[in-house]
Amino acid sequence: MLLRLTRLVPGLLLYGIADAFMIRAVIGVDPWTVLAQGTALQTGLGIGLLTNIIGLLVLLLWIPLRQRPGLGTILNILLVGPGIELGLFLIPELTNLWLRIAAFAFGLVLLAIASGIYIGAKLGPGPRDGLMTGLNSRFGIPIWAARSAVELTALGIGWLLGGNVGVGTVAFALLIGPLCNITLPLLDPAARRARDREGAAGSGAGSGSGAELRQRSSPTSSGTLLKPVTGWISSKPATFLRKPFVRKIR
């Protein structure tokens, strides 16, 4: 447990700092930060504090969904917000466009790394992730549909309140999945072992198929040859675009 906490706590604080880099870039942020920004503009409260409050409100939605929070869920609510405030305190406001783009790119990669660190602790999902999985288990809504509905709702409300929606929002949606697909196996030993096992199984299956093919391809007493069987692969990318809406957040 102690070892996992040493991953969880720094990972969550680093997640908040990564969010702060993207906020300072002022070219658009992820849907939940858009909601926190919009609410901050209307209430005067800090983005970090509102991130904590929104996380707590989302956690309350777990009750009808019959979800149980873990220690990681609670610490997610408590630590990401202070991480954002710490980052905003340390990172100055940026005026140069290229510096802002660089800050956003750095924040996005740092967020993927932080995700790999804290998710690997396996001490419970964040409140937003738990809401999506809860909708899936309680009502049978597909994960992708639940995630899309929840995040588009947060994005729409945040935009109406004045949150920063822009090209960074689109970049986040397109890139965070592939980046986490790289960082999670690298920073989560269990995921890395599972991936290695799958690779070994695939290699073994390929070697077996090759041996079988060579055996079947050898001349038989009747002089006939057996034909190999081919396989297939598929992929399906998904994208969305929104018109940039930029507002300075202090």
C-alpha angles and dihedrals in degrees: 000000000000091000091051091049089055086060098040102051099047090041093056094046090048089050090057092048090050088053089052091056090055092046091053089051089066093203097110135298139214119293097259093049089048087057092048091048093049092048090048090055091052098042105029092232122133121269091235094053091046090050087058093047093047090049090052092049090050089050089057088060088064090072098075089038090057094232122154119216122224130211089268090056092055094044090048089060093046102042111035092065095052088046089057092048091048090051093048089050093051100038115070123220111274124220103172111089095218091050089051092051090048091049091052093048091048091048092050093052091043090052091053090051092048090050090054091050099049099035089053089062089070096207097135137304125278116264093256095049090047090053091056095046089045092055087051096050096039101042104014093244110159113253093239091052093046092048093047094048095047097045095043088051091051090046094049095048092045092049092050089051091052103266121160109266116170147115089313089062090056092045090051092052093049100041110032093075096052092043093052088047085063100040100043096063091041095052100031110069093197092052090046092052091048091051091048091051091051090049092049091048090050092049091048091049090048092050091048091050090049092050091047091048092051090049093049092044093059116102114268129206089268092049094241129137128212118227123235122239122236128215137207143226133203140188135187121198120196128200142172135190134207132186111257117254113183127189128166114249120198 
